[in-house]
C-alpha cells in the first residue's frame, strides 16, 4: 500500500514537472531547403565530389589496364620483368587508394570542404534556435529530421518558420 502511494506521488510529481516545461520542434531539413546558401554549398560539394571521384576512377582504370596488359603478356616476360610490372601495378593501385583516402577519408578534402561550407550555416541555425528558445522559454527543442522516434508532433509547436525568419529568410 505504501509503495503504491509513493509510486502515484512520484508519477504526479513527474507529470507536473513535465507539464510545466515548454517544448518546441524544428525541422532542419525544411529549414535548410529554404536557405539558398545551403543549396549552393550542396551543389559545390557535389561538383567537387564528382570531380574527385572521376580522378580516383581514372587512376583505378589505369591500374586495371596495366593489370590486363600484364596478364596478356605475362607468358612472354622474364621473372625480372614480371616482378617490375607487378610492382608498378601495386604502386598504381596504392596511389588510387591514397587518392581516395585523401579526398574521401575521415579527414579528407570532402570533409574539410563540408566543414567550411556547411558548418557556418548549421551554426547560424543553432544560434537562431537558441535565441528563440531563450526568448520563449522552451526547455527543449527537438529536431524532427534527426529524431526518428517522433511519430506525431503538433504543428503548433513547430518553430521552423520562426527560425527562418530570425535568419532573414521568410517562407
C-alpha positions, 0 to 999 in steps of 0.5 A: 500500500505504501509503495503504491502511494509513493509510486502515484506521488512520484508519477504526479510529481513527474507529470507536473514537472513535465507539464510545466516545461515548454517544448518546441520542434524544428525541422532542419531539413525544411529549414535548410531547403529554404536557405539558398546558401545551403543549396549552393554549398550542396551543389559545390560539394557535389561538383567537387565530389564528382570531380574527385571521384572521376580522378580516383576512377581514372587512376583505378582504370589505369591500374586495371589496364596495366593489370590486363596488359600484364596478364596478356603478356605475362607468358612472354616476360622474364621473372625480372620483368614480371616482378617490375610490372607487378610492382608498378601495378601495386604502386598504381593501385596504392596511389588510387587508394591514397587518392581516395583516402585523401579526398574521401577519408575521415579527414579528407578534402570532402570533409574539410570542404563540408566543414567550411561550407556547411558548418557556418550555416548549421551554426547560424541555425543553432544560434537562431534556435537558441535565441528563440528558445531563450526568448520563449522559454522552451526547455527543449527543442527537438529536431524532427529530421534527426529524431526518428522516434517522433511519430506525431508532433503538433504543428503548433509547436513547430518553430521552423518558420520562426527560425527562418525568419530570425535568419532573414529568410521568410517562407 
